[in-house]
Amino acid sequence: MKIPYRTYLTEEEIPKQWYNIRADMPEQPAPLLNPGTLKPLTAEDLYPVFCEELANQEMDATTRYIDIPEEVLEYYKTFRPSPLIRAYNLEKALDTPARIYFKFEGNNTSGSHKLNAAAAMAYYAKAQGLTSLTTETGAGQWGTALAMACAYFGLDLTVYMVKVSYEQKPFRKAVIETYGGKIIPSPSDTTEVGRAILKEDPNTGGSLGCAISEAIELSLKDDKCRYALGSVMNQVLLHQSVIGLESKAAMEKLGEYPDIVIGCAGGGSNLGGLMAPFMQDKLTGKANPRIIAVEPASCPSLTRGKYAYDFCDTGKVTPLAKMYTLGSEFIPSANHAGGLRYHGMSPALSKLYHDGYMEATSVEQTKVFESAVLFSKLEQILPAPESAHAIHSAVEEALKCKESGEAKTILFGLTGTGYFDMHAYMQYNDGTMTDYIPTDEDLQRGFDKLPKVE
Ligand SMILES: Cc1ncc(COP(=O)(O)O)c(C=O)c1O
């Protein structure tokens, strides 16, 4: 059988259920804790911040498959199924016996996989009778995705966008406003926590951690408003499982199964989603694919972080989560992969990594862009800098196959397009892009501020 360049499932083949990885984990991630009492949180504790159905999903570690609501499935049809693409041109250029596949999630206006979760969050908020949502965004993809979903389901939205990214990508504002969202660079003077962060460092470029604190503060001021988070949480991994389920179904049609699954990792949502059914096979002993998380060397949560309880935000208003973290006060350098500039990592992914089910690697941004440019010329898609981390690792693994002569099957997640990242590409092209790798002392400063939890 000649494997086509692109494999599309039909609309009817879009999965009807999300898969909840925790149902198959031999040991559960540690519970979220109330930072005041250090007691585990219940779903009800989260109701003031998250909409109720999402809070219930957050705490549900036992339901293996959860029905995707009909309205969300209908919405998915506007941009799913996404194609599984065989990177024939890349394989040829690398002269590798490896078969390289990528799942392309950038074929929607948000330019990324984030719309999979945004759809669910906007739907559940509307179903609960709420009138608005608020959120943070790093690179801007998540904010755009939520603006799109809020426009579709009829909700207002306020987005706090990390200031460095806001300045690097002015057109994100235009897109979010076009969809009816309000966008504020963070830290801002619209919240107490933003004002406090600015007082300490008026020139800070912000971070996802700061923007999360601001968005949560806003949501708590209005009973008809809730906060939506684009990564890290269990609910987001659940919604993103549609990526992996579709990938597995498409690969089955081709008689393929990945030996290696690769995803970039910011808060863990795309990797958590892509790997979900393959990790299920691993956890249940059906198969043993390698699963690799790729992060920036400038923000190495998994590869150099500590596995400890920490706040999910800089302003310390969130619950404590046990995860790989650089410390909630760690502000990563202004790396261009804005969506990967997060101090922590999904607690579920952290646990799987800690227990040896996953690997992690980190890469400097100039090397990432080298692979991004190679890929864009060969496969003709201009990747988001975040996604290019996964490309880089796939190239490395394919080159190892060339050395060893092994024809492994590699699957990576191409999470998005880089049309709003031209500032970054310009810097790479004119040779002014630099790499920043934090020293052990830099990291220690973050670790020193970790909360003390017995
Ligand atoms: C295109 C793209 N890829 C990857 C990520 C990383 O996030 P996550 O680890 O949650 O998938 C982001 C986050 O903004 C993104 O925009």
Ligand as a Chemical Component Dictionary entry (heavy atoms), coordinates in Angstrom:
data_LIG
# 
_chem_comp.id                   LIG 
_chem_comp.type                 NON-POLYMER 
_chem_comp.pdbx_formal_charge   0 
_chem_comp.three_letter_code    LIG 
# 
loop_
_chem_comp_atom.comp_id 
_chem_comp_atom.atom_id 
_chem_comp_atom.alt_atom_id 
_chem_comp_atom.type_symbol 
_chem_comp_atom.charge 
_chem_comp_atom.model_Cartn_x 
_chem_comp_atom.model_Cartn_y 
_chem_comp_atom.model_Cartn_z 
_chem_comp_atom.pdbx_ordinal 
LIG C1 C1 C 0 1.344  26.376 18.785 1  
LIG C2 C2 C 0 1.563  25.972 20.205 2  
LIG N1 N1 N 0 2.168  24.807 20.457 3  
LIG C3 C3 C 0 2.408  24.394 21.711 4  
LIG C4 C4 C 0 2.061  25.172 22.796 5  
LIG C5 C5 C 0 2.422  24.674 24.152 6  
LIG O1 O1 O 0 1.385  24.426 25.001 7  
LIG P1 P1 P 0 1.004  22.975 25.504 8  
LIG O2 O2 O 0 2.224  22.383 26.142 9  
LIG O3 O3 O 0 -0.083 23.199 26.456 10 
LIG O4 O4 O 0 0.577  22.208 24.312 11 
LIG C6 C6 C 0 1.416  26.392 22.593 12 
LIG C7 C7 C 0 0.987  27.220 23.723 13 
LIG O5 O5 O 0 0.601  28.332 23.623 14 
LIG C8 C8 C 0 1.157  26.790 21.264 15 
LIG O6 O6 O 0 0.555  27.957 21.006 16 
# 
loop_
_chem_comp_bond.comp_id 
_chem_comp_bond.atom_id_1 
_chem_comp_bond.atom_id_2 
_chem_comp_bond.value_order 
_chem_comp_bond.pdbx_ordinal 
LIG C1 C2 SING 1  
LIG C2 N1 SING 2  
LIG C2 C8 DOUB 3  
LIG N1 C3 DOUB 4  
LIG C3 C4 SING 5  
LIG C4 C5 SING 6  
LIG C4 C6 DOUB 7  
LIG C5 O1 SING 8  
LIG O1 P1 SING 9  
LIG P1 O2 DOUB 10 
LIG P1 O3 SING 11 
LIG P1 O4 SING 12 
LIG C6 C7 SING 13 
LIG C6 C8 SING 14 
LIG C7 O5 DOUB 15 
LIG C8 O6 SING 16 
# 
